[in-house]
């Protein structure tokens, strides 16, 4: 039977017309993206990036005030519960002191107020926090200036405390106005030792953020091996079929895939919001599982489109891009430590000059248990896999086939950074990650190494963030 199959294959090859190419991948490599089409794709991508980076701001998204209040509340709780910790430990765990937390909270809520995005709870919090920041009595705050009927009724605040629905500033308000005794506040709080939620939150922050630092310390041991791999990567050349793509073909496929995903995402937004059907119809309600599936589809679409253009079979794409290979652990851990150290420097030097985000980067979609599912599946799994296939497997590999590795690394990292719409610190941080992922791929030839590094980077941000800010308290 095996002999008969070989005979049929040899016969098919021998009967092929003169000049016919039997290998389909050679046919793909002969494809060319017309220069006018490539110029048009680059122009459209440039318009999209310019509009999102320099276009007129459309105001804050829905839920920003809610996230600003959540972050302010938990940062103030952390500051209060960790006053006894050494300063270096609080600094390494990114825990602000009371004055810093108050300054940030007031600035965030004030920014929302200037844009008309402050709700009643936000206005109430802003008046109290601003008075506490200045050392004044909150009872004398300008409540009526924000459309509030006056200072809050202490009995209503006590009932919020009884139900564990209070925020940090509720108890501070009662203590400062002196209309309710300290014993009454403690009685309603159920403890004479302050709010137990503050201690729980401090424990969460120490464990979650401290766990990241333990991983960084383990990775620092691998830094010498990582530097040797990166040095070899800078002199490496493309291997196999992906190492032969013309730069025009790879760049054209990347742009078509990415722009197609933008169109798909915009269509979903229109359908969900009801804008496509018009007539003032309300948004389509989506259950959390459906939303997670749609988010995953939007993330994977550009990678699947690109792979479909460049490969004839999924199995070949997996093997040629090194998606079935074991990642190099020491390379990944060393890269993670390096990226974290650089990010820390950027955070302390560039971060303070960035534009204030009142929400602190928090999203209402990540609140609660389904929010954790969304965080893990979207940011920690789907995004690293899909983005590494597209940005490193296609864009970086295509650039490296024509340019030197250093130039390809910088260019692909710059594009990867620009499609993330952050401030200067965020753009530089994402660019460093993109460069590290490109060098991981170039040195090992395994896209799984870049994917694992990307997963570690995202998880080190999103998982502690959820534990500290989004988990029920």
C-alpha positions as CSV (number, residue, x, y, z in Angstrom):
1,X,0.0,0.0,0.0
2,X,2.8,2.4,0.9
3,X,4.6,1.6,-2.3
4,X,1.4,2.4,-4.3
5,X,1.0,5.8,-2.7
6,X,4.7,6.7,-3.4
7,X,4.1,5.6,-7.0
8,X,1.1,7.9,-7.4
9,X,3.0,10.9,-6.0
10,X,6.0,10.3,-8.3
11,X,3.7,10.0,-11.2
12,X,1.9,13.2,-10.4
13,X,5.2,15.1,-10.1
14,X,6.5,13.6,-13.4
15,X,3.3,14.5,-15.2
16,X,3.4,18.1,-14.1
17,X,3.6,20.7,-16.9
18,X,7.0,22.1,-17.6
19,X,7.8,25.1,-15.3
20,X,5.0,24.1,-12.9
21,X,6.2,24.4,-9.3
22,X,5.2,21.5,-7.1
23,X,6.0,23.1,-3.8
24,X,3.1,25.4,-2.8
25,X,5.3,27.4,-0.5
26,X,7.6,28.4,-3.3
27,X,4.5,29.8,-5.0
28,X,3.7,31.8,-1.9
29,X,7.2,33.2,-1.8
30,X,6.8,34.4,-5.4
31,X,3.8,36.5,-4.5
32,X,4.2,40.3,-4.4
33,X,2.1,42.9,-2.8
34,X,1.7,45.7,-5.4
35,X,3.5,48.9,-4.3
36,X,0.4,51.1,-4.6
37,X,-1.6,48.7,-2.4
38,X,1.2,48.6,0.1
39,X,1.4,52.4,0.2
40,X,-2.4,52.6,0.7
41,X,-2.2,50.1,3.6
42,X,0.6,52.1,5.2
43,X,-1.4,55.3,4.7
44,X,-4.5,53.8,6.4
45,X,-2.5,52.5,9.3
46,X,-0.8,55.9,9.7
47,X,-4.2,57.6,9.7
48,X,-5.5,55.2,12.4
49,X,-2.5,55.7,14.6
50,X,-2.4,59.5,14.2
51,X,-6.1,59.8,15.0
52,X,-5.8,57.7,18.2
53,X,-2.6,59.4,19.4
54,X,-3.3,63.0,18.4
55,X,-7.0,63.2,17.6
56,X,-9.5,65.1,19.6
57,X,-10.3,63.4,22.9
58,X,-13.9,62.2,23.1
59,X,-14.1,62.3,26.9
60,X,-13.9,59.5,29.5
61,X,-15.5,56.1,29.0
62,X,-18.5,55.0,30.9
63,X,-17.5,53.6,34.3
64,X,-14.4,55.8,34.7
65,X,-15.7,57.5,37.8
66,X,-16.6,54.2,39.4
67,X,-13.0,52.9,38.7
68,X,-11.5,56.2,40.0
69,X,-13.4,55.8,43.3
70,X,-12.4,52.2,43.6
71,X,-8.8,52.9,43.1
72,X,-8.8,55.9,45.5
73,X,-10.5,53.9,48.2
74,X,-8.2,50.9,48.0
75,X,-5.0,53.0,47.7
76,X,-6.0,55.0,50.8
77,X,-6.8,51.7,52.7
78,X,-3.4,50.4,51.7
79,X,-1.6,53.5,52.8
80,X,-3.4,53.4,56.2
81,X,-2.7,49.7,56.8
82,X,1.0,49.7,55.9
83,X,2.2,52.7,57.8
84,X,4.4,50.4,59.9
85,X,6.2,48.8,57.0
86,X,9.7,50.1,56.0
87,X,9.8,52.7,53.4
88,X,11.8,50.6,50.9
89,X,9.3,47.8,51.1
90,X,6.3,50.2,50.5
91,X,8.2,51.6,47.6
92,X,9.0,48.2,46.0
93,X,5.3,47.2,46.5
94,X,4.1,50.4,44.9
95,X,2.1,51.4,48.0
96,X,1.7,55.2,48.4
97,X,1.7,57.0,51.7
98,X,-1.4,58.8,52.9
99,X,-0.5,62.2,51.5
100,X,0.4,60.8,48.1
101,X,-2.8,58.7,47.9
102,X,-4.9,61.8,48.9
103,X,-3.2,64.0,46.2
104,X,-3.8,61.4,43.5
105,X,-7.4,60.8,44.5
106,X,-8.2,64.5,44.5
107,X,-6.5,65.1,41.2
108,X,-8.3,62.1,39.6
109,X,-11.7,63.2,40.8
110,X,-11.1,66.8,40.0
111,X,-10.1,65.8,36.4
112,X,-13.4,64.0,36.1
113,X,-15.3,66.9,37.4
114,X,-13.8,69.3,34.8
115,X,-15.1,67.0,32.1
116,X,-18.5,66.6,33.6
117,X,-17.9,62.9,34.3
118,X,-18.3,63.0,38.1
119,X,-21.4,61.4,39.6
120,X,-22.9,62.2,43.0
121,X,-20.7,59.7,44.9
122,X,-17.7,61.0,43.2
123,X,-18.6,64.6,44.1
124,X,-19.2,63.7,47.7
125,X,-15.8,61.9,47.9
126,X,-14.0,64.8,46.2
127,X,-15.2,67.4,48.7
128,X,-14.3,65.2,51.7
129,X,-10.9,64.1,50.3
130,X,-9.9,67.7,49.3
131,X,-10.8,68.9,52.8
132,X,-8.7,66.1,54.4
133,X,-5.8,66.9,52.0
134,X,-5.8,70.6,53.1
135,X,-6.2,69.7,56.8
136,X,-9.7,71.3,57.0
137,X,-12.9,69.9,58.5
138,X,-14.9,68.0,55.8
139,X,-18.1,69.3,57.4
140,X,-17.1,72.7,56.0
141,X,-16.6,71.4,52.5
142,X,-18.3,73.0,49.5
143,X,-20.9,70.3,49.0
144,X,-23.5,72.6,47.4
145,X,-21.0,73.7,44.8
146,X,-21.1,70.2,43.3
147,X,-24.9,70.1,43.2
148,X,-25.1,68.1,46.5
149,X,-27.9,69.0,49.0
150,X,-25.3,69.5,51.8
151,X,-23.0,67.5,54.0
152,X,-24.0,63.9,54.4
153,X,-26.2,62.7,57.2
154,X,-24.0,60.9,59.8
155,X,-26.7,58.3,60.4
156,X,-26.8,57.4,56.8
157,X,-23.0,57.1,56.7
158,X,-23.2,54.8,59.8
159,X,-25.6,52.6,58.1
160,X,-23.3,52.3,55.1
161,X,-20.6,51.2,57.5
162,X,-22.9,48.6,59.1
163,X,-23.5,47.0,55.6
164,X,-19.8,47.1,54.7
165,X,-20.7,49.4,51.8
166,X,-18.6,52.3,53.0
167,X,-15.5,53.8,51.5
168,X,-12.3,54.9,53.3
169,X,-13.5,58.5,53.4
170,X,-16.8,57.7,55.2
171,X,-15.1,56.8,58.5
172,X,-12.7,59.7,58.1
173,X,-15.7,62.0,57.6
174,X,-17.4,60.8,60.8
175,X,-14.2,61.1,62.8
176,X,-13.4,64.6,61.6
177,X,-16.9,66.2,62.0
178,X,-17.0,65.1,65.7
179,X,-20.8,64.7,65.5
180,X,-20.4,60.9,66.1
181,X,-18.2,59.6,68.8
182,X,-15.2,57.3,68.1
183,X,-16.9,54.5,70.1
184,X,-20.0,54.7,67.8
185,X,-17.9,54.4,64.7
186,X,-16.0,51.4,66.2
187,X,-19.3,49.8,67.3
188,X,-20.8,50.1,63.8
189,X,-17.6,48.9,62.2
190,X,-17.8,45.7,64.3
191,X,-14.3,46.1,65.7
192,X,-12.3,48.4,68.0
193,X,-9.2,48.0,66.0
194,X,-10.0,49.8,62.8
195,X,-11.4,48.4,59.6
196,X,-10.3,44.7,59.2
197,X,-10.6,45.0,55.4
198,X,-7.6,47.3,55.4
199,X,-5.4,44.6,56.8
200,X,-6.7,42.0,54.4
201,X,-6.0,44.4,51.5
202,X,-2.5,45.0,52.8
203,X,-1.9,41.2,53.0
204,X,-3.1,40.8,49.4
205,X,-0.8,43.5,48.1
206,X,2.3,42.1,49.9
207,X,1.6,38.5,48.7
208,X,0.6,39.4,45.1
209,X,3.2,42.1,44.4
210,X,5.8,40.4,46.5
211,X,5.3,37.2,44.4
212,X,6.2,39.1,41.3
213,X,9.4,40.3,42.9
214,X,10.4,36.8,43.9
215,X,10.0,35.8,40.2
216,X,12.1,38.7,39.2
217,X,14.8,37.7,41.7
218,X,14.8,34.2,40.3
219,X,15.1,35.6,36.8
220,X,18.0,37.8,37.7
221,X,20.1,34.7,38.1
222,X,19.5,33.9,34.4
223,X,20.6,37.4,33.2
224,X,24.1,36.3,32.1
225,X,22.6,33.4,30.0
226,X,20.0,35.8,28.5
227,X,22.7,38.4,27.5
228,X,24.6,35.7,25.7
229,X,21.5,34.6,23.8
230,X,20.7,38.2,22.9
231,X,24.2,38.8,21.7
232,X,23.9,35.7,19.4
233,X,20.5,36.8,18.3
234,X,21.8,40.1,17.0
235,X,24.0,38.2,14.5
236,X,21.4,35.5,13.6
237,X,19.7,35.0,10.3
238,X,16.3,33.6,9.3
239,X,15.8,29.9,9.3
240,X,13.7,27.8,6.9
241,X,10.6,29.0,5.1
242,X,9.8,32.1,7.4
243,X,13.3,33.3,6.9
244,X,12.7,33.8,3.2
245,X,9.7,36.0,3.1
246,X,10.1,39.2,1.0
247,X,9.7,42.2,3.3
248,X,7.0,43.6,1.0
249,X,4.9,40.4,1.3
250,X,5.3,40.2,5.1
251,X,4.5,43.8,5.6
252,X,1.5,43.8,3.4
253,X,0.1,40.7,5.1
254,X,0.7,42.2,8.5
255,X,-1.1,45.5,7.6
256,X,-4.0,43.7,5.9
257,X,-4.5,41.4,8.9
258,X,-4.3,44.2,11.5
259,X,-6.7,46.6,9.6
260,X,-9.1,43.7,9.0
261,X,-9.2,43.1,12.8
262,X,-9.9,46.8,13.3
263,X,-12.9,46.6,11.0
264,X,-14.1,43.5,12.8
265,X,-13.8,45.1,16.2
266,X,-15.6,48.3,15.0
267,X,-18.5,46.2,13.6
268,X,-18.9,44.4,16.9
269,X,-18.9,47.7,18.7
270,X,-21.7,49.0,16.4
271,X,-23.7,45.8,16.7
272,X,-23.5,45.7,20.5
273,X,-24.1,49.4,21.0
274,X,-27.1,49.4,18.6
275,X,-25.5,52.1,16.5
276,X,-25.7,50.0,13.3
277,X,-29.4,49.3,13.5
278,X,-30.2,52.9,14.5
279,X,-33.6,54.0,15.8
280,X,-32.2,54.7,19.2
281,X,-32.2,51.0,20.1
282,X,-30.5,50.0,23.4
283,X,-27.2,48.1,23.5
284,X,-27.4,44.4,23.1
285,X,-26.9,42.7,26.5
286,X,-24.1,40.2,26.5
287,X,-23.5,37.5,29.1
288,X,-19.9,37.3,30.4
289,X,-19.1,34.0,28.6
290,X,-20.3,35.5,25.2
291,X,-18.2,38.6,25.8
292,X,-15.1,36.6,26.6
293,X,-15.6,34.6,23.3
294,X,-16.1,37.7,21.2
295,X,-13.0,39.3,22.8
296,X,-11.0,36.2,22.0
297,X,-12.2,36.2,18.4
298,X,-11.3,39.9,17.9
299,X,-7.8,39.2,19.3
300,X,-7.1,36.1,17.3
301,X,-8.5,37.4,14.0
302,X,-5.4,39.3,12.7
303,X,-3.1,36.4,13.6
304,X,-5.3,33.9,11.8
305,X,-5.6,36.1,8.7
306,X,-1.8,36.5,8.5
307,X,-1.1,32.8,8.9
308,X,-3.8,32.0,6.3
309,X,-2.0,34.2,3.8
310,X,1.5,32.9,4.5
311,X,0.9,29.2,5.1
312,X,-1.0,26.5,3.3
313,X,-1.5,24.4,6.4
314,X,-1.9,25.0,10.1
315,X,0.5,22.2,11.1
316,X,3.3,23.7,9.0
317,X,2.7,27.2,10.5
318,X,2.9,25.7,14.0
319,X,6.2,23.9,13.3
320,X,7.9,26.7,11.3
321,X,7.1,29.4,13.8
322,X,8.2,27.2,16.7
323,X,4.8,27.1,18.3
324,X,5.1,23.5,19.2
325,X,8.6,23.8,20.7
326,X,9.4,24.0,24.4
327,X,10.2,27.6,25.4
328,X,13.7,28.3,26.8
329,X,13.1,28.8,30.5
330,X,16.3,30.6,31.4
331,X,16.0,33.0,28.5
332,X,12.4,33.8,29.4
333,X,13.1,34.4,33.1
334,X,16.2,36.5,32.4
335,X,14.2,38.6,29.9
336,X,11.4,39.0,32.4
337,X,13.8,40.3,35.0
338,X,15.4,42.7,32.6
339,X,12.1,44.1,31.3
340,X,10.9,44.5,34.9
341,X,14.0,46.4,36.0
342,X,13.8,48.7,32.9
343,X,10.1,49.3,33.5
344,X,10.8,50.2,37.1
345,X,13.4,52.9,36.0
346,X,10.9,54.2,33.4
347,X,8.1,54.3,36.0
348,X,10.2,56.4,38.3
349,X,11.7,58.7,35.7
350,X,9.1,59.1,32.9
351,X,5.9,58.0,34.7
352,X,5.4,61.1,36.9
353,X,5.3,63.3,33.7
354,X,2.7,61.3,32.0
355,X,-1.0,62.3,31.6
356,X,-3.1,61.5,34.6
357,X,-5.5,58.6,34.1
358,X,-8.3,59.0,36.7
359,X,-9.2,55.3,36.5
360,X,-5.6,54.2,37.1
361,X,-5.9,51.8,34.2
362,X,-8.7,49.8,35.8
363,X,-11.6,48.5,33.7
364,X,-15.2,47.8,34.8
365,X,-15.0,44.6,32.8
366,X,-12.5,43.1,35.2
367,X,-14.5,43.5,38.4
368,X,-15.6,40.4,40.2
369,X,-15.1,36.7,39.4
370,X,-16.1,36.9,35.8
371,X,-13.7,39.9,35.6
372,X,-10.9,37.5,36.7
373,X,-11.9,35.1,33.9
374,X,-11.9,38.0,31.4
375,X,-8.5,39.1,32.7
376,X,-6.8,35.7,32.5
377,X,-8.3,34.6,29.1
378,X,-7.9,38.0,27.4
379,X,-4.8,39.7,28.7
380,X,-2.8,36.8,30.0
381,X,-3.5,34.1,27.4
382,X,-5.2,35.3,24.2
383,X,-3.3,38.6,23.7
384,X,0.2,37.1,24.2
385,X,-0.4,34.3,21.7
386,X,-2.2,36.3,19.1
387,X,0.1,39.4,19.3
388,X,3.3,37.3,19.2
389,X,2.2,35.4,16.1
390,X,1.4,38.7,14.3
391,X,4.1,41.1,15.6
392,X,7.0,38.8,16.1
393,X,6.1,35.8,13.9
394,X,5.1,37.9,10.9
395,X,6.2,41.6,11.2
396,X,9.6,41.1,12.9
397,X,10.4,38.1,10.9
398,X,9.6,39.9,7.6
399,X,11.7,42.9,8.6
400,X,14.6,40.8,9.8
401,X,14.7,39.0,6.4
402,X,15.7,42.2,4.7
403,X,17.2,44.3,7.5
404,X,19.7,43.6,10.2
405,X,18.3,42.1,13.5
406,X,18.9,45.3,15.5
407,X,16.9,47.4,13.0
408,X,14.1,44.9,12.7
409,X,13.9,44.7,16.5
410,X,13.6,48.4,16.9
411,X,11.1,48.9,14.1
412,X,8.8,46.0,15.1
413,X,9.0,47.1,18.8
414,X,8.0,50.7,17.7
415,X,5.0,49.5,15.8
416,X,4.0,47.2,18.6
417,X,4.2,50.2,21.0
418,X,2.3,52.6,18.8
419,X,-0.8,50.3,18.5
420,X,-1.1,50.5,22.3
421,X,-2.5,53.9,23.1
422,X,-0.8,54.9,26.3
423,X,1.1,57.8,27.6
424,X,4.9,58.2,27.2
425,X,5.8,55.9,30.0
426,X,3.3,53.2,28.7
427,X,4.6,53.4,25.2
428,X,8.2,53.1,26.3
429,X,7.4,50.2,28.6
430,X,5.5,48.3,25.9
431,X,8.3,49.0,23.4
432,X,10.9,47.4,25.7
433,X,8.7,44.3,26.0
434,X,8.4,44.1,22.2
435,X,12.1,44.3,21.7
436,X,12.7,41.6,24.3
437,X,10.2,39.3,22.7
438,X,11.7,39.9,19.3
439,X,15.2,39.0,20.6
440,X,13.8,35.9,22.4
441,X,12.3,34.7,19.1
442,X,15.4,35.5,17.1
443,X,17.8,33.8,19.5
444,X,15.8,30.6,20.0
445,X,13.8,30.3,16.8
446,X,10.8,29.4,19.0
447,X,7.9,31.7,19.2
448,X,6.8,30.0,22.4
449,X,9.7,31.7,24.2
450,X,8.3,35.1,23.2
451,X,4.8,34.1,24.0
452,X,5.8,32.9,27.5
453,X,7.7,36.2,28.2
454,X,4.6,38.1,27.1
455,X,2.4,36.0,29.3
456,X,4.6,36.6,32.3
457,X,4.7,40.3,31.7
458,X,0.9,40.7,31.4
459,X,0.2,38.4,34.3
460,X,2.6,40.2,36.6
461,X,0.5,43.3,35.9
462,X,-3.0,42.1,35.6
463,X,-3.2,39.3,38.3
464,X,-1.9,41.5,41.2
465,X,-4.1,44.3,39.9
466,X,-7.2,42.2,40.1
467,X,-6.3,40.8,43.5
468,X,-5.7,44.3,45.0
469,X,-8.4,46.3,43.2
470,X,-11.1,44.1,41.7
471,X,-11.5,41.1,44.1
472,X,-14.4,41.5,46.5
473,X,-13.2,42.9,49.8
